[in-house]
Amino acid sequence: MPLNLPDRLPAIELLKEENIFVIDSSRATQQDIRPLRIVILNLMPLKITTETDLIRLLSNTPLQLEISFMKISSHTSKNTPVEHMQAFYTGFDEMCDQKFDGMIITGAPVEKMEFEEVTYWKEIQGIFDWARTHVTSTLYICWAAQAGLYHHYGIPKYSLDSKVFGVFEHTMNDPFQSIFRGFDEVFYVPHSRHTEVRREDIKKVSQLTLLSESQEAGVYMVMARNGREFFVTGHSEYAPLTLDTEYRRDLGKGLPIDVPKNYYKNDDPDQGPVVRWRSHANLLFTNWLNYFVYQETPYNIEEIQ
């Protein structure tokens, strides 16, 4: 089944070039199907890039999805055209009476700040609380994962001496969890962050299940409320060249940055990346949609609580 996306969303044409089946809302209204309603709170600066990355992965499912984009009202994006935000994004205050089958909350470029110092912290706390009663399952990514663990469970984050930057091996603590269906014993995930949450803090909280870790990158995936919340510290959604773009951007700014680990062929930026995380990224999003959204959400979406 295709994804039902807002008319004229730039990701539609970009993904059609990759032979990914998407339709706009005008055509979707002709299909007599109750689509799953997925809302994406996109906190990343380059919103069109993040939209495309997430939609690419959400498209790998036989379910029809209706995608909406949420924005916080207390922050104005500086890196995305105003016209794009006005056309495709809706403020939380206008969406707070709606219910959704699934929600994705992205990372944000504020990880070096204390949570309470983030200008939109109070608003995002309200969104985190709202999601618990208005969304069947919420997927928190990178900074959002750290913020959600801190807000809901008091898990602190810690600054790192050097950035976790590259593509790392991961293992499963519970390979029979539905979220891991089809996964290999070892799988790869990109990371790009200056902070971390620690396993010893997570293990102290009985409501949290530590699902996956990496020897080099640390905690990767935590589950709560029987899958109504997933906290994922890495970037499975990254496109092949995202780490390369970040690396060259920081080099150009004169910032201290190491070559991303386990990423370039022979660790040589001139030889390009070796993509080894794409299949498991697709499985992650497909399994989340199938087992924790589709199979758990009520047919009458208003019954979510």
N, C-alpha and C positions, 0 to 999 in steps of 0.2 A: 504494500500500500504506500501511497505517497505521503509527503508532509504537506499540510495545509499552512501556507505562509502568507503574511500580508502582501497584498498586491504591490509589485514594483520593488520588493526588497532586493538589494543588490546581490545577496547570496544566491538568489534563484538562478540568475544567469551564470554565475560563477560555477555553481554545482552542476548545472545542466551540461557544461563543458566536460565534466567528469563522468557524465552518463548517470548521475544520481537523479532519481525520479522525484521531482517536487512539483507541486501545483500551487497556484495562488488561490486566494479565498473565493474569488468569483467562480472558479470552476468547481471548487470543493463543495459549494452549496448545492450542487446538482446531485451529490451522492448522499443516499439515505443511510448514513452510518453515524453512530455516536462516536466521534473522535475523542481520543484522550486529550485533555487540555493540559498543556505544559507551559509554564511561565518561566522565563529566564530573567533573573535580575543580573544584568551585565554591568559590572563595576570596573571592567578593564578600560584603559584609555582608548585603544584602537578597537572600537566597538564593532565595526564591520568585519574586521579580521576574526574576532572572537565569535561573532554570530555565525560566520561561515564555518569555522572549526567545529562548533557544537552541532550545527545543523547537519554537517557531513556525517557525524556519528549517529545522530538521532534518526537519520534516514534509513539506517540499516535494520529495519524492522518491518514485519508484515502489518503492523498496526497503523491506522491513520492517526496522525497527531495534528493538533491545532496549536500552533506556537504563538505565544504572546511575549512581548518584551516589556519589562518593568524598569522604571528608573526611580531613583530616590529624588525627592523634591528639594532636599537641602544641599544639593551639589549640582553644579553645572559642568558638563563635559567640555574640556578645552581642546580635545583632539578629534572630535567627530563633528561634522557639519551640523549646524542648528537645524537645517532643513530635514536631515535624516532623523534626528531625535524627535522632531515634531511629527514626522510622518509615521514613525514605527514604534515609538516608545510612549508608555502611559505611566503617569506618576502613581506611586503606591496609594496615595489618598483617593485616587479615582478607581482603584482596583480592590480596595480592602473589603468590599462587600461580596466579592466573587470567590468561588472555590475552584481549585485546580487539582487534577490528578497527580501531577508531578511538578517539582520546582527545581531549578538549577541556580545556584548562587555562585558567581565566579570569584576569582581572586581580584585583588586591587593593589595598586602600587603604594601602599601605606604600611607595609609590614614592619618597617623600622620604627614606626611610631607606637607608643602605648595605645591600646584600644580606646581608652577614654579621651585621647588627644585627637582622634579622628573626628573631623567636623561633623560627619553624619552618623556618629556612633549611636546616639539616642534613637534616631530614625531606624537604623538597621537593627537595633535591639527590638524595636517594635515589630519589624518585619519578621525577625526570627520567631518571636512569640506568636505572631499571626499565623505563620506557616504551620504551627503545630495543630491548629484547629481548622485550617482552611486548605490543607494540602495532604494528600495521601502519603507521599514520600518525597523528601527533600535531599538533594545532592549538593553538598557544600564542597567547593574546590579551593585548594591552596589557602590564600589568606582567609577566605570565608570559612574554611574548615577550622582554622585556628580560632577565628572569632566566634564561631558557633560553639566549639568545645569550651571556650572561655566563658561565654555568656550562659550557656545551659548547664555546664558541669564544673565550672571553676578551674579548668585546665590551663595552666600558664604557658606562655611561649617564652623561648629563650633565644637570645641573639647568638649567632655563630661567628667563629673567628674568621671563617672564609665561606663564601657563598657555595651552597649545594647547587651545582650547575653541571648538567649533563644528562646522560641516560644510564640508569642503574638497574641491576638485577634485583628482583623482588621474589619473595616466597610467601606462601599462604600458611597461616596458622590453623585454619580450618578449611581444608580443600573441598569439603563436602557442602560448604555454604553455596546456596543457589547463585549468589553474585559471581561465583567463580566457575560456573558451569562451562566446560570447554577449555579452561585455562591449562597451560602447561605448568609443570612443577616450578619452573623458573620463568619469569616473564619480565619484560622491560618497561620502564616508565621514565619519561623526561621529568626533571625537576629544575626549578629555577627560583631559589629563595635564600634569604639571609637569616631566617629564623626557623625554629623547630618546636614541636611538642615532643614530650619524652614518654617512653613506654612505662616508666615507673609511676608517673602521675596518672596515666590512663588506667593502669592495673589496679590502682587504689579505688577506682569508682566502679561500683558493682553494676551500674546501668550501662557501662560501656564494654564493647567487645572489640579487642584488637585483632583485626582480621589479617593484616598483611604488613610486612616490614622489609627493610633492605639493610644489609650490613653497612653499606656506605651512606645511604640516604635517610636511614632511620624509619620512623613510623610513616606508613603510607595510607592505610585505610582503617577507619574505626566505624563501627555500627552501633546504633542505639535504637531503642524502642522497636525492636524486632524488624528493623529495616525501614522504619519511617524516617530515619535520619542516617545518612552516610556522610562521613567526613574524609575527604581524599586530599592528601597534601601535595600530590604531584599533578602533572599536566598531561594526562593521557590524551587529551583533545588536541595537543599541539600538532600543527602541520609539520612536514619534513624540514622546512627551512626556518622555523620560528627561533630555535636556539641560535642558529647562524646569524639571523637578523639581530638578536639581542647582543650576541658577542661582538659583531662588527659595530653596532651602535655604541656600545660602551668603549670599545677601542677608539672610535672616532671622537668620543668626548674626553679621552684621556683618563678614564676611570680604571682602577685596578680590576682586572678581570682575567681569569685563567681560561685557557682553551677548554670548552665543555668536554667533560670526561666521556669516554666510550661513545663518542658521537661521530666524529669525522673518520673517514677511512684513513688508517695508519696515523690517526691523531693529527692529520694535516688539513688545515682549513681549505687549502687550495684543491683538495681532492673531494670535497663535498661530504655530506652526511651519509651514514648507513642507517636506514630506517628499519628499526627492529621492534617497534612498539605498536604498530598500526592494527594488527589482528587482535591483540588483547584489548586495545582501546575500543574497538567495535564490539567485542564480547562484553566488556564492562557496561557499556551503555545499553546494549540489547538486553542483557540479563536484568539490569535495573528496571528497564521499562516493562519487561515481561513479568518478572517474579514479584517485584515490589511496587509497581504501579498498576499495570493492567489486571493482575490477578488479585489485587487487594482492594482496589477502588470500587465503590458501589456504582451500579449503573446510573442511579439518580445522584448526580454529583453533589446535590445539596445535602446529601446524607453524610458527607465527610465531616468528621468531628475529632 
